[in-house]
Amino acid sequence: MRPLHQALADPLGVSEYVDPRSYLHVPVDFADDDAESRVDLPSHLAFTGTRSPR
């Protein structure tokens, strides 16, 4: 298992040495049941549709 920022580096097209805090946002209260994290995707990635969260 690799750290999330290293696993996302290739698909996002960023170096694994880029500070992950620039695109990964994990709230301080992440341990809470209703806490959510966020990944900001680079604008050069094009998606054809959207998926609803599970």
mmCIF file of the N, C-alpha and C atoms, coordinates in Angstrom:
data_MODEL
# 
_entry.id   MODEL 
# 
loop_
_atom_site.group_PDB 
_atom_site.id 
_atom_site.type_symbol 
_atom_site.label_atom_id 
_atom_site.label_alt_id 
_atom_site.label_comp_id 
_atom_site.label_asym_id 
_atom_site.label_entity_id 
_atom_site.label_seq_id 
_atom_site.pdbx_PDB_ins_code 
_atom_site.Cartn_x 
_atom_site.Cartn_y 
_atom_site.Cartn_z 
_atom_site.occupancy 
_atom_site.B_iso_or_equiv 
_atom_site.pdbx_formal_charge 
_atom_site.auth_seq_id 
_atom_site.auth_comp_id 
_atom_site.auth_asym_id 
_atom_site.auth_atom_id 
_atom_site.pdbx_PDB_model_num 
ATOM 1   N N  . MET A 1 1  ? 0.843   -1.164 0.000   1.00 0.00 ? 1  MET A N  1 
ATOM 2   C CA . MET A 1 1  ? 0.000   0.000  0.000   1.00 0.00 ? 1  MET A CA 1 
ATOM 3   C C  . MET A 1 1  ? 0.892   1.231  0.000   1.00 0.00 ? 1  MET A C  1 
ATOM 4   N N  . ARG A 1 2  ? 0.530   2.192  -0.845  1.00 0.00 ? 2  ARG A N  1 
ATOM 5   C CA . ARG A 1 2  ? 1.304   3.436  -0.951  1.00 0.00 ? 2  ARG A CA 1 
ATOM 6   C C  . ARG A 1 2  ? 0.499   4.586  -0.366  1.00 0.00 ? 2  ARG A C  1 
ATOM 7   N N  . PRO A 1 3  ? 1.182   5.644  0.073   1.00 0.00 ? 3  PRO A N  1 
ATOM 8   C CA . PRO A 1 3  ? 0.460   6.831  0.522   1.00 0.00 ? 3  PRO A CA 1 
ATOM 9   C C  . PRO A 1 3  ? -0.407  7.388  -0.615  1.00 0.00 ? 3  PRO A C  1 
ATOM 10  N N  . LEU A 1 4  ? -1.539  7.958  -0.262  1.00 0.00 ? 4  LEU A N  1 
ATOM 11  C CA . LEU A 1 4  ? -2.501  8.442  -1.250  1.00 0.00 ? 4  LEU A CA 1 
ATOM 12  C C  . LEU A 1 4  ? -1.869  9.416  -2.237  1.00 0.00 ? 4  LEU A C  1 
ATOM 13  N N  . HIS A 1 5  ? -1.064  10.355 -1.770  1.00 0.00 ? 5  HIS A N  1 
ATOM 14  C CA . HIS A 1 5  ? -0.498  11.344 -2.681  1.00 0.00 ? 5  HIS A CA 1 
ATOM 15  C C  . HIS A 1 5  ? 0.448   10.694 -3.695  1.00 0.00 ? 5  HIS A C  1 
ATOM 16  N N  . GLN A 1 6  ? 1.100   9.614  -3.335  1.00 0.00 ? 6  GLN A N  1 
ATOM 17  C CA . GLN A 1 6  ? 1.965   8.927  -4.290  1.00 0.00 ? 6  GLN A CA 1 
ATOM 18  C C  . GLN A 1 6  ? 1.137   8.123  -5.288  1.00 0.00 ? 6  GLN A C  1 
ATOM 19  N N  . ALA A 1 7  ? 0.057   7.531  -4.836  1.00 0.00 ? 7  ALA A N  1 
ATOM 20  C CA . ALA A 1 7  ? -0.820  6.759  -5.727  1.00 0.00 ? 7  ALA A CA 1 
ATOM 21  C C  . ALA A 1 7  ? -1.538  7.667  -6.726  1.00 0.00 ? 7  ALA A C  1 
ATOM 22  N N  . LEU A 1 8  ? -1.841  8.893  -6.336  1.00 0.00 ? 8  LEU A N  1 
ATOM 23  C CA . LEU A 1 8  ? -2.556  9.815  -7.217  1.00 0.00 ? 8  LEU A CA 1 
ATOM 24  C C  . LEU A 1 8  ? -1.639  10.586 -8.150  1.00 0.00 ? 8  LEU A C  1 
ATOM 25  N N  . ALA A 1 9  ? -0.351  10.617 -7.880  1.00 0.00 ? 9  ALA A N  1 
ATOM 26  C CA . ALA A 1 9  ? 0.581   11.445 -8.653  1.00 0.00 ? 9  ALA A CA 1 
ATOM 27  C C  . ALA A 1 9  ? 0.505   11.150 -10.152 1.00 0.00 ? 9  ALA A C  1 
ATOM 28  N N  . ASP A 1 10 ? 0.616   9.901  -10.540 1.00 0.00 ? 10 ASP A N  1 
ATOM 29  C CA . ASP A 1 10 ? 0.589   9.544  -11.965 1.00 0.00 ? 10 ASP A CA 1 
ATOM 30  C C  . ASP A 1 10 ? -0.745  9.891  -12.621 1.00 0.00 ? 10 ASP A C  1 
ATOM 31  N N  . PRO A 1 11 ? -1.873  9.419  -12.078 1.00 0.00 ? 11 PRO A N  1 
ATOM 32  C CA . PRO A 1 11 ? -3.157  9.741  -12.718 1.00 0.00 ? 11 PRO A CA 1 
ATOM 33  C C  . PRO A 1 11 ? -3.444  11.246 -12.787 1.00 0.00 ? 11 PRO A C  1 
ATOM 34  N N  . LEU A 1 12 ? -2.969  12.002 -11.792 1.00 0.00 ? 12 LEU A N  1 
ATOM 35  C CA . LEU A 1 12 ? -3.211  13.448 -11.790 1.00 0.00 ? 12 LEU A CA 1 
ATOM 36  C C  . LEU A 1 12 ? -2.204  14.201 -12.636 1.00 0.00 ? 12 LEU A C  1 
ATOM 37  N N  . GLY A 1 13 ? -1.122  13.520 -13.006 1.00 0.00 ? 13 GLY A N  1 
ATOM 38  C CA . GLY A 1 13 ? -0.104  14.178 -13.820 1.00 0.00 ? 13 GLY A CA 1 
ATOM 39  C C  . GLY A 1 13 ? 0.744   15.156 -13.040 1.00 0.00 ? 13 GLY A C  1 
ATOM 40  N N  . VAL A 1 14 ? 0.919   14.900 -11.755 1.00 0.00 ? 14 VAL A N  1 
ATOM 41  C CA . VAL A 1 14 ? 1.767   15.761 -10.927 1.00 0.00 ? 14 VAL A CA 1 
ATOM 42  C C  . VAL A 1 14 ? 2.914   14.920 -10.375 1.00 0.00 ? 14 VAL A C  1 
ATOM 43  N N  . SER A 1 15 ? 3.977   15.584 -10.018 1.00 0.00 ? 15 SER A N  1 
ATOM 44  C CA . SER A 1 15 ? 5.100   14.886 -9.407  1.00 0.00 ? 15 SER A CA 1 
ATOM 45  C C  . SER A 1 15 ? 4.700   14.436 -8.010  1.00 0.00 ? 15 SER A C  1 
ATOM 46  N N  . GLU A 1 16 ? 5.193   13.272 -7.601  1.00 0.00 ? 16 GLU A N  1 
ATOM 47  C CA . GLU A 1 16 ? 4.884   12.822 -6.241  1.00 0.00 ? 16 GLU A CA 1 
ATOM 48  C C  . GLU A 1 16 ? 5.571   13.704 -5.202  1.00 0.00 ? 16 GLU A C  1 
ATOM 49  N N  . TYR A 1 17 ? 6.443   14.599 -5.661  1.00 0.00 ? 17 TYR A N  1 
ATOM 50  C CA . TYR A 1 17 ? 7.136   15.505 -4.753  1.00 0.00 ? 17 TYR A CA 1 
ATOM 51  C C  . TYR A 1 17 ? 6.412   16.841 -4.579  1.00 0.00 ? 17 TYR A C  1 
ATOM 52  N N  . VAL A 1 18 ? 5.328   17.050 -5.347  1.00 0.00 ? 18 VAL A N  1 
ATOM 53  C CA . VAL A 1 18 ? 4.497   18.246 -5.158  1.00 0.00 ? 18 VAL A CA 1 
ATOM 54  C C  . VAL A 1 18 ? 3.836   18.131 -3.799  1.00 0.00 ? 18 VAL A C  1 
ATOM 55  N N  . ASP A 1 19 ? 3.793   19.228 -3.072  1.00 0.00 ? 19 ASP A N  1 
ATOM 56  C CA . ASP A 1 19 ? 3.178   19.227 -1.745  1.00 0.00 ? 19 ASP A CA 1 
ATOM 57  C C  . ASP A 1 19 ? 1.718   18.795 -1.865  1.00 0.00 ? 19 ASP A C  1 
ATOM 58  N N  . PRO A 1 20 ? 1.358   17.633 -1.301  1.00 0.00 ? 20 PRO A N  1 
ATOM 59  C CA . PRO A 1 20 ? -0.019  17.146 -1.457  1.00 0.00 ? 20 PRO A CA 1 
ATOM 60  C C  . PRO A 1 20 ? -1.058  18.066 -0.826  1.00 0.00 ? 20 PRO A C  1 
ATOM 61  N N  . ARG A 1 21 ? -0.636  18.942 0.060   1.00 0.00 ? 21 ARG A N  1 
ATOM 62  C CA . ARG A 1 21 ? -1.605  19.878 0.654   1.00 0.00 ? 21 ARG A CA 1 
ATOM 63  C C  . ARG A 1 21 ? -2.141  20.866 -0.369  1.00 0.00 ? 21 ARG A C  1 
ATOM 64  N N  . SER A 1 22 ? -1.513  20.927 -1.550  1.00 0.00 ? 22 SER A N  1 
ATOM 65  C CA . SER A 1 22 ? -2.008  21.822 -2.593  1.00 0.00 ? 22 SER A CA 1 
ATOM 66  C C  . SER A 1 22 ? -3.232  21.240 -3.310  1.00 0.00 ? 22 SER A C  1 
ATOM 67  N N  . TYR A 1 23 ? -3.458  19.925 -3.189  1.00 0.00 ? 23 TYR A N  1 
ATOM 68  C CA . TYR A 1 23 ? -4.626  19.333 -3.857  1.00 0.00 ? 23 TYR A CA 1 
ATOM 69  C C  . TYR A 1 23 ? -5.410  18.343 -3.000  1.00 0.00 ? 23 TYR A C  1 
ATOM 70  N N  . LEU A 1 24 ? -4.871  17.897 -1.879  1.00 0.00 ? 24 LEU A N  1 
ATOM 71  C CA . LEU A 1 24 ? -5.603  17.025 -0.959  1.00 0.00 ? 24 LEU A CA 1 
ATOM 72  C C  . LEU A 1 24 ? -6.031  17.837 0.257   1.00 0.00 ? 24 LEU A C  1 
ATOM 73  N N  . HIS A 1 25 ? -7.285  17.747 0.590   1.00 0.00 ? 25 HIS A N  1 
ATOM 74  C CA . HIS A 1 25 ? -7.803  18.489 1.735   1.00 0.00 ? 25 HIS A CA 1 
ATOM 75  C C  . HIS A 1 25 ? -8.490  17.519 2.682   1.00 0.00 ? 25 HIS A C  1 
ATOM 76  N N  . VAL A 1 26 ? -7.859  17.283 3.805   1.00 0.00 ? 26 VAL A N  1 
ATOM 77  C CA . VAL A 1 26 ? -8.400  16.379 4.815   1.00 0.00 ? 26 VAL A CA 1 
ATOM 78  C C  . VAL A 1 26 ? -8.698  17.223 6.050   1.00 0.00 ? 26 VAL A C  1 
ATOM 79  N N  . PRO A 1 27 ? -9.949  17.299 6.463   1.00 0.00 ? 27 PRO A N  1 
ATOM 80  C CA . PRO A 1 27 ? -10.306 18.145 7.596   1.00 0.00 ? 27 PRO A CA 1 
ATOM 81  C C  . PRO A 1 27 ? -9.715  17.625 8.911   1.00 0.00 ? 27 PRO A C  1 
ATOM 82  N N  . VAL A 1 28 ? -9.546  18.542 9.828   1.00 0.00 ? 28 VAL A N  1 
ATOM 83  C CA . VAL A 1 28 ? -9.013  18.209 11.145  1.00 0.00 ? 28 VAL A CA 1 
ATOM 84  C C  . VAL A 1 28 ? -9.900  17.173 11.830  1.00 0.00 ? 28 VAL A C  1 
ATOM 85  N N  . ASP A 1 29 ? -11.201 17.260 11.614  1.00 0.00 ? 29 ASP A N  1 
ATOM 86  C CA . ASP A 1 29 ? -12.148 16.349 12.257  1.00 0.00 ? 29 ASP A CA 1 
ATOM 87  C C  . ASP A 1 29 ? -12.424 15.108 11.406  1.00 0.00 ? 29 ASP A C  1 
ATOM 88  N N  . PHE A 1 30 ? -11.452 14.671 10.609  1.00 0.00 ? 30 PHE A N  1 
ATOM 89  C CA . PHE A 1 30 ? -11.669 13.555 9.688   1.00 0.00 ? 30 PHE A CA 1 
ATOM 90  C C  . PHE A 1 30 ? -12.127 12.288 10.389  1.00 0.00 ? 30 PHE A C  1 
ATOM 91  N N  . ALA A 1 31 ? -11.791 12.115 11.646  1.00 0.00 ? 31 ALA A N  1 
ATOM 92  C CA . ALA A 1 31 ? -12.204 10.918 12.384  1.00 0.00 ? 31 ALA A CA 1 
ATOM 93  C C  . ALA A 1 31 ? -13.707 10.918 12.684  1.00 0.00 ? 31 ALA A C  1 
ATOM 94  N N  . ASP A 1 32 ? -14.349 12.076 12.595  1.00 0.00 ? 32 ASP A N  1 
ATOM 95  C CA . ASP A 1 32 ? -15.793 12.148 12.827  1.00 0.00 ? 32 ASP A CA 1 
ATOM 96  C C  . ASP A 1 32 ? -16.535 11.381 11.731  1.00 0.00 ? 32 ASP A C  1 
ATOM 97  N N  . ASP A 1 33 ? -17.692 10.851 12.071  1.00 0.00 ? 33 ASP A N  1 
ATOM 98  C CA . ASP A 1 33 ? -18.472 10.048 11.123  1.00 0.00 ? 33 ASP A CA 1 
ATOM 99  C C  . ASP A 1 33 ? -18.888 10.818 9.874   1.00 0.00 ? 33 ASP A C  1 
ATOM 100 N N  . ASP A 1 34 ? -19.146 12.124 9.996   1.00 0.00 ? 34 ASP A N  1 
ATOM 101 C CA . ASP A 1 34 ? -19.651 12.886 8.850   1.00 0.00 ? 34 ASP A CA 1 
ATOM 102 C C  . ASP A 1 34 ? -18.572 13.726 8.163   1.00 0.00 ? 34 ASP A C  1 
ATOM 103 N N  . ALA A 1 35 ? -17.310 13.539 8.520   1.00 0.00 ? 35 ALA A N  1 
ATOM 104 C CA . ALA A 1 35 ? -16.226 14.311 7.913   1.00 0.00 ? 35 ALA A CA 1 
ATOM 105 C C  . ALA A 1 35 ? -15.978 13.840 6.482   1.00 0.00 ? 35 ALA A C  1 
ATOM 106 N N  . GLU A 1 36 ? -15.570 14.766 5.618   1.00 0.00 ? 36 GLU A N  1 
ATOM 107 C CA . GLU A 1 36 ? -15.294 14.441 4.228   1.00 0.00 ? 36 GLU A CA 1 
ATOM 108 C C  . GLU A 1 36 ? -13.932 14.994 3.838   1.00 0.00 ? 36 GLU A C  1 
ATOM 109 N N  . SER A 1 37 ? -13.237 14.273 2.972   1.00 0.00 ? 37 SER A N  1 
ATOM 110 C CA . SER A 1 37 ? -11.989 14.777 2.417   1.00 0.00 ? 37 SER A CA 1 
ATOM 111 C C  . SER A 1 37 ? -12.272 15.237 0.997   1.00 0.00 ? 37 SER A C  1 
ATOM 112 N N  . ARG A 1 38 ? -11.325 15.974 0.420   1.00 0.00 ? 38 ARG A N  1 
ATOM 113 C CA . ARG A 1 38 ? -11.529 16.511 -0.927  1.00 0.00 ? 38 ARG A CA 1 
ATOM 114 C C  . ARG A 1 38 ? -10.224 16.402 -1.704  1.00 0.00 ? 38 ARG A C  1 
ATOM 115 N N  . VAL A 1 39 ? -10.320 16.051 -2.974  1.00 0.00 ? 39 VAL A N  1 
ATOM 116 C CA . VAL A 1 39 ? -9.178  16.040 -3.878  1.00 0.00 ? 39 VAL A CA 1 
ATOM 117 C C  . VAL A 1 39 ? -9.501  17.035 -4.984  1.00 0.00 ? 39 VAL A C  1 
ATOM 118 N N  . ASP A 1 40 ? -8.661  18.071 -5.128  1.00 0.00 ? 40 ASP A N  1 
ATOM 119 C CA . ASP A 1 40 ? -8.844  19.048 -6.201  1.00 0.00 ? 40 ASP A CA 1 
ATOM 120 C C  . ASP A 1 40 ? -8.102  18.541 -7.424  1.00 0.00 ? 40 ASP A C  1 
ATOM 121 N N  . LEU A 1 41 ? -8.827  18.301 -8.501  1.00 0.00 ? 41 LEU A N  1 
ATOM 122 C CA . LEU A 1 41 ? -8.236  17.767 -9.716  1.00 0.00 ? 41 LEU A CA 1 
ATOM 123 C C  . LEU A 1 41 ? -7.708  18.896 -10.593 1.00 0.00 ? 41 LEU A C  1 
ATOM 124 N N  . PRO A 1 42 ? -6.568  18.678 -11.247 1.00 0.00 ? 42 PRO A N  1 
ATOM 125 C CA . PRO A 1 42 ? -6.048  19.688 -12.167 1.00 0.00 ? 42 PRO A CA 1 
ATOM 126 C C  . PRO A 1 42 ? -7.043  19.961 -13.289 1.00 0.00 ? 42 PRO A C  1 
ATOM 127 N N  . SER A 1 43 ? -7.073  21.195 -13.774 1.00 0.00 ? 43 SER A N  1 
ATOM 128 C CA . SER A 1 43 ? -8.055  21.574 -14.796 1.00 0.00 ? 43 SER A CA 1 
ATOM 129 C C  . SER A 1 43 ? -7.802  20.895 -16.136 1.00 0.00 ? 43 SER A C  1 
ATOM 130 N N  . HIS A 1 44 ? -6.595  20.358 -16.379 1.00 0.00 ? 44 HIS A N  1 
ATOM 131 C CA . HIS A 1 44 ? -6.327  19.716 -17.666 1.00 0.00 ? 44 HIS A CA 1 
ATOM 132 C C  . HIS A 1 44 ? -6.943  18.320 -17.775 1.00 0.00 ? 44 HIS A C  1 
ATOM 133 N N  . LEU A 1 45 ? -7.474  17.785 -16.688 1.00 0.00 ? 45 LEU A N  1 
ATOM 134 C CA . LEU A 1 45 ? -8.133  16.488 -16.758 1.00 0.00 ? 45 LEU A CA 1 
ATOM 135 C C  . LEU A 1 45 ? -9.556  16.685 -17.259 1.00 0.00 ? 45 LEU A C  1 
ATOM 136 N N  . ALA A 1 46 ? -9.934  15.925 -18.265 1.00 0.00 ? 46 ALA A N  1 
ATOM 137 C CA . ALA A 1 46 ? -11.282 16.046 -18.828 1.00 0.00 ? 46 ALA A CA 1 
ATOM 138 C C  . ALA A 1 46 ? -12.060 14.773 -18.526 1.00 0.00 ? 46 ALA A C  1 
ATOM 139 N N  . PHE A 1 47 ? -13.240 14.932 -17.967 1.00 0.00 ? 47 PHE A N  1 
ATOM 140 C CA . PHE A 1 47 ? -14.096 13.791 -17.659 1.00 0.00 ? 47 PHE A CA 1 
ATOM 141 C C  . PHE A 1 47 ? -15.353 13.913 -18.482 1.00 0.00 ? 47 PHE A C  1 
ATOM 142 N N  . THR A 1 48 ? -15.866 12.777 -18.940 1.00 0.00 ? 48 THR A N  1 
ATOM 143 C CA . THR A 1 48 ? -17.042 12.798 -19.798 1.00 0.00 ? 48 THR A CA 1 
ATOM 144 C C  . THR A 1 48 ? -18.344 12.744 -19.014 1.00 0.00 ? 48 THR A C  1 
ATOM 145 N N  . GLY A 1 49 ? -18.274 12.428 -17.763 1.00 0.00 ? 49 GLY A N  1 
ATOM 146 C CA . GLY A 1 49 ? -19.488 12.345 -16.959 1.00 0.00 ? 49 GLY A CA 1 
ATOM 147 C C  . GLY A 1 49 ? -19.147 12.496 -15.501 1.00 0.00 ? 49 GLY A C  1 
ATOM 148 N N  . THR A 1 50 ? -20.173 12.416 -14.687 1.00 0.00 ? 50 THR A N  1 
ATOM 149 C CA . THR A 1 50 ? -19.947 12.523 -13.251 1.00 0.00 ? 50 THR A CA 1 
ATOM 150 C C  . THR A 1 50 ? -20.511 11.292 -12.579 1.00 0.00 ? 50 THR A C  1 
ATOM 151 N N  . ARG A 1 51 ? -19.946 10.953 -11.479 1.00 0.00 ? 51 ARG A N  1 
ATOM 152 C CA . ARG A 1 51 ? -20.439 9.833  -10.682 1.00 0.00 ? 51 ARG A CA 1 
ATOM 153 C C  . ARG A 1 51 ? -20.936 10.356 -9.364  1.00 0.00 ? 51 ARG A C  1 
ATOM 154 N N  . SER A 1 52 ? -21.999 9.800  -8.904  1.00 0.00 ? 52 SER A N  1 
ATOM 155 C CA . SER A 1 52 ? -22.524 10.171 -7.602  1.00 0.00 ? 52 SER A CA 1 
ATOM 156 C C  . SER A 1 52 ? -21.698 9.453  -6.534  1.00 0.00 ? 52 SER A C  1 
ATOM 157 N N  . PRO A 1 53 ? -21.510 10.110 -5.382  1.00 0.00 ? 53 PRO A N  1 
ATOM 158 C CA . PRO A 1 53 ? -20.824 9.411  -4.298  1.00 0.00 ? 53 PRO A CA 1 
ATOM 159 C C  . PRO A 1 53 ? -21.643 8.214  -3.838  1.00 0.00 ? 53 PRO A C  1 
ATOM 160 N N  . ARG A 1 54 ? -20.972 7.203  -3.379  1.00 0.00 ? 54 ARG A N  1 
ATOM 161 C CA . ARG A 1 54 ? -21.677 5.995  -2.922  1.00 0.00 ? 54 ARG A CA 1 
ATOM 162 C C  . ARG A 1 54 ? -22.330 6.204  -1.604  1.00 0.00 ? 54 ARG A C  1 
# 
